[in-house]
Amino acid sequence: METGSLKQLFIYPVKSLKGISLPSSRVTPLGLEYDRRWMIVDEKGRFITQRLYPQLSLIETAIVDETIVLTADGHKDLQLPLHLNSGDSTTVMVWRDSVESVQAPDSFNQWISAYLGSACRFVYMPDTTIRQVNQEFAISARDSVSFADGFPFLIISQASLDDLNEHLLAKGEQPVPIQRFRPNLFVDATQAFAEDDWQTISIGNNRFHNVKPCSRCVMTTVNTKGEKGKEPLATLMQYRKQGQQAYFGQNAILDNDFNNALTLKVGDRIEIIKSRTDE
């Protein structure tokens, strides 16, 4: 059953920095090409995000030739290579996962340390690293992810965002853009939170499994000034709460047993293969 189309594609080349909207992208088992292959860690190798440093949201990213250009006010642009598959290896932590990575040159680390005012460094996930998704939600043992929090794809619909913004406006709060939620696949859907019911879908000639609702955190409250607030998390906690978490969006995995086209483009049609309400 056809149910809409792909509205926007987003990648986040460096975890927790600004994303990039693309007209098309290659699809890999780890996620969209170049998505979250770079990350910032502290001196102990623990991952750093906007949860602790909301000002990371102000760093612009752009892919130019074979580099990722980082732009921040008051700092000279920094160019990270798209690929860094050789160099000194180091083990870093993403939540509870120990992940083998490659260390960036010191000059790169000086740039981000100066920006944050704290000693930290860039690391890259090479092609040789395999980080499995939580096997409780995996389709197969081959399901892997980059430096993203837990899963390779995040799907959210325009209708769901519209519904949330209606709730915010009713409270006298300002609406929020989709960028607050950092999806990879922003889609059209006929009903708000329709994606919650999608179990298996095709987008273009690629098949995905929605495996887990996405719990939301304080990062959704970081505004355009790089400051944390209360909304939209407070509103989500009022009507999208399960247990102690508010949920918005669906974490997804590529069906590695399907003959995927491995490319996505804006406008690709979405078809529901299996719904959670199917008998």
One Martini backbone bead per residue (centre of mass of N, CA, C, O) as a GRO file, in nm:
protein
  279
    1MET     BB    1   0.092   0.039   0.027
    2GLU     BB    2   0.069   0.355  -0.048
    3THR     BB    3   0.198   0.654   0.176
    4GLY     BB    4   0.411   0.834   0.011
    5SER     BB    5   0.714   1.034   0.066
    6LEU     BB    6   1.024   1.166   0.025
    7LYS     BB    7   1.121   1.482   0.148
    8GLN     BB    8   1.398   1.427   0.320
    9LEU     BB    9   1.759   1.434   0.352
   10PHE     BB   10   1.988   1.338   0.622
   11ILE     BB   11   2.312   1.432   0.740
   12TYR     BB   12   2.586   1.362   1.000
   13PRO     BB   13   2.913   1.359   0.980
   14VAL     BB   14   2.909   1.487   1.274
   15LYS     BB   15   2.840   1.422   1.572
   16SER     BB   16   2.623   1.694   1.680
   17LEU     BB   17   2.621   1.842   1.433
   18LYS     BB   18   2.526   1.976   1.170
   19GLY     BB   19   2.336   1.918   0.902
   20ILE     BB   20   2.248   1.770   0.576
   21SER     BB   21   2.077   1.839   0.285
   22LEU     BB   22   1.964   1.601   0.037
   23PRO     BB   23   1.862   1.476  -0.277
   24SER     BB   24   2.074   1.237  -0.232
   25SER     BB   25   2.173   0.884  -0.150
   26ARG     BB   26   2.359   0.657  -0.023
   27VAL     BB   27   2.326   0.319   0.092
   28THR     BB   28   2.397   0.169   0.403
   29PRO     BB   29   2.406  -0.038   0.674
   30LEU     BB   30   2.496   0.224   0.862
   31GLY     BB   31   2.365   0.420   0.651
   32LEU     BB   32   2.414   0.697   0.531
   33GLU     BB   33   2.640   0.838   0.364
   34TYR     BB   34   2.856   0.984   0.610
   35ASP     BB   35   2.703   0.907   0.867
   36ARG     BB   36   2.857   0.930   1.159
   37ARG     BB   37   3.191   0.885   1.127
   38TRP     BB   38   3.217   1.123   1.315
   39MET     BB   39   3.366   1.224   1.638
   40ILE     BB   40   3.350   1.339   1.975
   41VAL     BB   41   3.594   1.331   2.241
   42ASP     BB   42   3.731   1.287   2.528
   43GLU     BB   43   4.006   1.201   2.716
   44LYS     BB   44   3.845   0.909   2.773
   45GLY     BB   45   3.660   0.845   2.503
   46ARG     BB   46   3.397   0.998   2.532
   47PHE     BB   47   3.120   1.102   2.413
   48ILE     BB   48   3.012   1.407   2.245
   49THR     BB   49   2.737   1.637   2.296
   50GLN     BB   50   2.465   1.855   2.324
   51ARG     BB   51   2.395   1.775   2.613
   52LEU     BB   52   2.668   1.931   2.715
   53TYR     BB   53   2.722   2.091   2.416
   54PRO     BB   54   2.512   2.298   2.254
   55GLN     BB   55   2.722   2.457   2.065
   56LEU     BB   56   2.746   2.236   1.841
   57SER     BB   57   2.490   2.337   1.675
   58LEU     BB   58   2.670   2.583   1.530
   59ILE     BB   59   2.815   2.382   1.349
   60GLU     BB   60   2.892   2.370   1.031
   61THR     BB   61   2.825   2.157   0.743
   62ALA     BB   62   3.025   2.044   0.452
   63ILE     BB   63   3.058   1.906   0.129
   64VAL     BB   64   3.391   1.924  -0.022
   65ASP     BB   65   3.462   1.709  -0.210
   66GLU     BB   66   3.683   1.527   0.022
   67THR     BB   67   3.532   1.711   0.244
   68ILE     BB   68   3.467   1.844   0.575
   69VAL     BB   69   3.325   2.149   0.650
   70LEU     BB   70   3.393   2.358   0.925
   71THR     BB   71   3.180   2.614   1.079
   72ALA     BB   72   3.282   2.884   1.304
   73ASP     BB   73   3.263   3.134   1.497
   74GLY     BB   74   3.595   3.259   1.531
   75HIS     BB   75   3.686   3.038   1.313
   76LYS     BB   76   3.856   2.856   1.121
   77ASP     BB   77   3.822   2.651   0.889
   78LEU     BB   78   3.759   2.298   0.877
   79GLN     BB   79   3.917   1.998   0.728
   80LEU     BB   80   3.777   1.696   0.682
   81PRO     BB   81   3.795   1.390   0.593
   82LEU     BB   82   3.587   1.154   0.470
   83HIS     BB   83   3.844   0.965   0.505
   84LEU     BB   84   4.000   0.750   0.786
   85ASN     BB   85   4.157   0.432   0.760
   86SER     BB   86   4.427   0.557   0.883
   87GLY     BB   87   4.602   0.515   1.192
   88ASP     BB   88   4.556   0.575   1.505
   89SER     BB   89   4.425   0.376   1.739
   90THR     BB   90   4.101   0.371   1.922
   91THR     BB   91   3.898   0.347   2.208
   92VAL     BB   92   3.550   0.414   2.226
   93MET     BB   93   3.247   0.568   2.361
   94VAL     BB   94   2.899   0.459   2.305
   95TRP     BB   95   2.782   0.446   2.569
   96ARG     BB   96   2.836   0.090   2.595
   97ASP     BB   97   3.019   0.111   2.348
   98SER     BB   98   3.299  -0.030   2.203
   99VAL     BB   99   3.502   0.159   1.964
  100GLU     BB  100   3.680   0.143   1.685
  101SER     BB  101   3.927   0.393   1.598
  102VAL     BB  102   4.048   0.698   1.448
  103GLN     BB  103   4.275   0.935   1.484
  104ALA     BB  104   4.325   1.257   1.473
  105PRO     BB  105   4.491   1.516   1.422
  106ASP     BB  106   4.599   1.762   1.633
  107SER     BB  107   4.491   2.010   1.473
  108PHE     BB  108   4.193   1.928   1.496
  109ASN     BB  109   4.178   1.913   1.811
  110GLN     BB  110   4.243   2.211   1.865
  111TRP     BB  111   3.989   2.327   1.738
  112ILE     BB  112   3.769   2.190   1.924
  113SER     BB  113   3.892   2.273   2.195
  114ALA     BB  114   3.868   2.579   2.150
  115TYR     BB  115   3.563   2.588   2.109
  116LEU     BB  116   3.487   2.437   2.396
  117GLY     BB  117   3.708   2.467   2.628
  118SER     BB  118   3.807   2.158   2.586
  119ALA     BB  119   3.947   1.859   2.594
  120CYS     BB  120   3.954   1.714   2.263
  121ARG     BB  121   3.846   1.480   1.993
  122PHE     BB  122   3.875   1.324   1.692
  123VAL     BB  123   3.691   1.053   1.534
  124TYR     BB  124   3.701   0.755   1.324
  125MET     BB  125   3.512   0.523   1.134
  126PRO     BB  126   3.612   0.254   0.995
  127ASP     BB  127   3.549  -0.007   0.776
  128THR     BB  128   3.650  -0.230   0.997
  129THR     BB  129   3.423  -0.151   1.175
  130ILE     BB  130   3.198  -0.320   1.411
  131ARG     BB  131   2.866  -0.210   1.513
  132GLN     BB  132   2.624  -0.329   1.678
  133VAL     BB  133   2.319  -0.355   1.734
  134ASN     BB  134   2.071  -0.414   1.927
  135GLN     BB  135   1.974  -0.748   1.945
  136GLU     BB  136   1.677  -0.704   2.040
  137PHE     BB  137   1.624  -0.534   1.741
  138ALA     BB  138   1.733  -0.713   1.544
  139ILE     BB  139   1.733  -0.903   1.245
  140SER     BB  140   2.050  -0.934   1.245
  141ALA     BB  141   2.393  -0.975   1.312
  142ARG     BB  142   2.462  -0.756   1.070
  143ASP     BB  143   2.355  -0.523   1.223
  144SER     BB  144   2.465  -0.188   1.188
  145VAL     BB  145   2.655   0.106   1.313
  146SER     BB  146   2.763   0.392   1.374
  147PHE     BB  147   2.773   0.683   1.584
  148ALA     BB  148   2.508   0.649   1.644
  149ASP     BB  149   2.326   0.580   1.908
  150GLY     BB  150   2.174   0.286   1.766
  151PHE     BB  151   2.081   0.354   1.461
  152PRO     BB  152   2.091   0.407   1.108
  153PHE     BB  153   1.779   0.508   1.120
  154LEU     BB  154   1.550   0.799   1.097
  155ILE     BB  155   1.192   0.832   1.117
  156ILE     BB  156   0.987   1.112   1.001
  157SER     BB  157   0.692   1.301   0.987
  158GLN     BB  158   0.517   1.575   0.900
  159ALA     BB  159   0.257   1.511   1.060
  160SER     BB  160   0.398   1.488   1.335
  161LEU     BB  161   0.513   1.773   1.343
  162ASP     BB  162   0.243   1.921   1.315
  163ASP     BB  163   0.119   1.812   1.574
  164LEU     BB  164   0.324   1.927   1.770
  165ASN     BB  165   0.292   2.228   1.683
  166GLU     BB  166  -0.002   2.249   1.774
  167HIS     BB  167   0.058   2.203   2.072
  168LEU     BB  168   0.248   2.445   2.106
  169LEU     BB  169   0.054   2.671   2.015
  170ALA     BB  170  -0.166   2.609   2.236
  171LYS     BB  171   0.066   2.707   2.462
  172GLY     BB  172   0.239   2.954   2.329
  173GLU     BB  173   0.445   2.821   2.149
  174GLN     BB  174   0.695   2.751   1.940
  175PRO     BB  175   0.775   2.620   1.667
  176VAL     BB  176   0.947   2.342   1.519
  177PRO     BB  177   1.190   2.200   1.351
  178ILE     BB  178   1.314   1.905   1.226
  179GLN     BB  179   1.616   1.948   1.321
  180ARG     BB  180   1.569   1.879   1.627
  181PHE     BB  181   1.551   1.543   1.546
  182ARG     BB  182   1.755   1.417   1.344
  183PRO     BB  183   1.686   1.295   1.077
  184ASN     BB  184   1.710   1.108   0.775
  185LEU     BB  185   1.389   1.047   0.724
  186PHE     BB  186   1.166   1.266   0.569
  187VAL     BB  187   0.812   1.229   0.558
  188ASP     BB  188   0.523   1.156   0.411
  189ALA     BB  189   0.191   1.154   0.567
  190THR     BB  190  -0.148   1.120   0.641
  191GLN     BB  191  -0.067   1.066   0.949
  192ALA     BB  192  -0.005   1.100   1.258
  193PHE     BB  193   0.214   0.851   1.346
  194ALA     BB  194   0.222   0.631   1.121
  195GLU     BB  195   0.516   0.517   1.165
  196ASP     BB  196   0.447   0.344   1.420
  197ASP     BB  197   0.299   0.114   1.224
  198TRP     BB  198   0.557   0.058   1.076
  199GLN     BB  199   0.750  -0.228   0.997
  200THR     BB  200   0.751  -0.251   0.672
  201ILE     BB  201   0.935  -0.078   0.413
  202SER     BB  202   0.942   0.114   0.112
  203ILE     BB  203   1.204   0.312  -0.054
  204GLY     BB  204   1.176   0.273  -0.333
  205ASN     BB  205   1.439   0.017  -0.367
  206ASN     BB  206   1.399  -0.006  -0.040
  207ARG     BB  207   1.429  -0.187   0.270
  208PHE     BB  208   1.259  -0.147   0.589
  209HIS     BB  209   1.289  -0.161   0.953
  210ASN     BB  210   1.094  -0.094   1.222
  211VAL     BB  211   1.228  -0.144   1.564
  212LYS     BB  212   1.216   0.152   1.725
  213PRO     BB  213   1.142   0.384   1.919
  214CYS     BB  214   1.225   0.725   1.978
  215SER     BB  215   1.392   0.862   2.225
  216ARG     BB  216   1.393   1.169   2.393
  217CYS     BB  217   1.591   1.464   2.451
  218VAL     BB  218   1.750   1.766   2.521
  219MET     BB  219   1.834   1.821   2.220
  220THR     BB  220   1.543   1.926   2.129
  221THR     BB  221   1.596   2.217   2.296
  222VAL     BB  222   1.797   2.329   2.099
  223ASN     BB  223   1.862   2.625   1.970
  224THR     BB  224   1.985   2.870   1.746
  225LYS     BB  225   2.189   2.960   2.003
  226GLY     BB  226   2.279   2.705   2.176
  227GLU     BB  227   2.023   2.652   2.372
  228LYS     BB  228   1.865   2.531   2.642
  229GLY     BB  229   1.538   2.403   2.723
  230LYS     BB  230   1.197   2.264   2.721
  231GLU     BB  231   1.135   2.277   2.423
  232PRO     BB  232   0.944   1.996   2.315
  233LEU     BB  233   0.968   1.793   2.557
  234ALA     BB  234   0.736   1.871   2.747
  235THR     BB  235   0.511   1.805   2.543
  236LEU     BB  236   0.586   1.512   2.484
  237MET     BB  237   0.543   1.423   2.787
  238GLN     BB  238   0.226   1.468   2.771
  239TYR     BB  239   0.163   1.275   2.476
  240ARG     BB  240   0.453   1.074   2.437
  241LYS     BB  241   0.444   0.879   2.686
  242GLN     BB  242   0.664   0.607   2.803
  243GLY     BB  243   0.706   0.591   3.098
  244GLN     BB  244   1.008   0.799   3.107
  245GLN     BB  245   0.947   0.853   2.795
  246ALA     BB  246   0.975   1.024   2.488
  247TYR     BB  247   0.826   0.979   2.159
  248PHE     BB  248   0.993   1.039   1.823
  249GLY     BB  249   1.000   0.820   1.603
  250GLN     BB  250   1.189   0.576   1.392
  251ASN     BB  251   1.386   0.311   1.410
  252ALA     BB  252   1.606   0.182   1.148
  253ILE     BB  253   1.659  -0.097   0.914
  254LEU     BB  254   1.816  -0.257   0.681
  255ASP     BB  255   1.742  -0.500   0.444
  256ASN     BB  256   1.996  -0.732   0.379
  257ASP     BB  257   1.803  -0.951   0.207
  258PHE     BB  258   1.755  -0.735   0.006
  259ASN     BB  259   1.742  -0.589  -0.325
  260ASN     BB  260   1.890  -0.312  -0.305
  261ALA     BB  261   1.965  -0.004  -0.455
  262LEU     BB  262   2.131   0.206  -0.262
  263THR     BB  263   1.926   0.448  -0.318
  264LEU     BB  264   1.823   0.789  -0.253
  265LYS     BB  265   1.539   1.015  -0.315
  266VAL     BB  266   1.365   1.272  -0.351
  267GLY     BB  267   1.029   1.130  -0.401
  268ASP     BB  268   1.020   0.869  -0.303
  269ARG     BB  269   0.830   0.602  -0.258
  270ILE     BB  270   0.598   0.471  -0.016
  271GLU     BB  271   0.567   0.134   0.119
  272ILE     BB  272   0.365  -0.092   0.279
  273ILE     BB  273   0.437  -0.418   0.379
  274LYS     BB  274   0.415  -0.395   0.707
  275SER     BB  275   0.204  -0.396   0.982
  276ARG     BB  276   0.137  -0.395   1.325
  277THR     BB  277  -0.185  -0.463   1.258
  278ASP     BB  278  -0.133  -0.714   1.136
  279GLU     BB  279  -0.235  -1.059   1.128
   0.00000   0.00000   0.00000
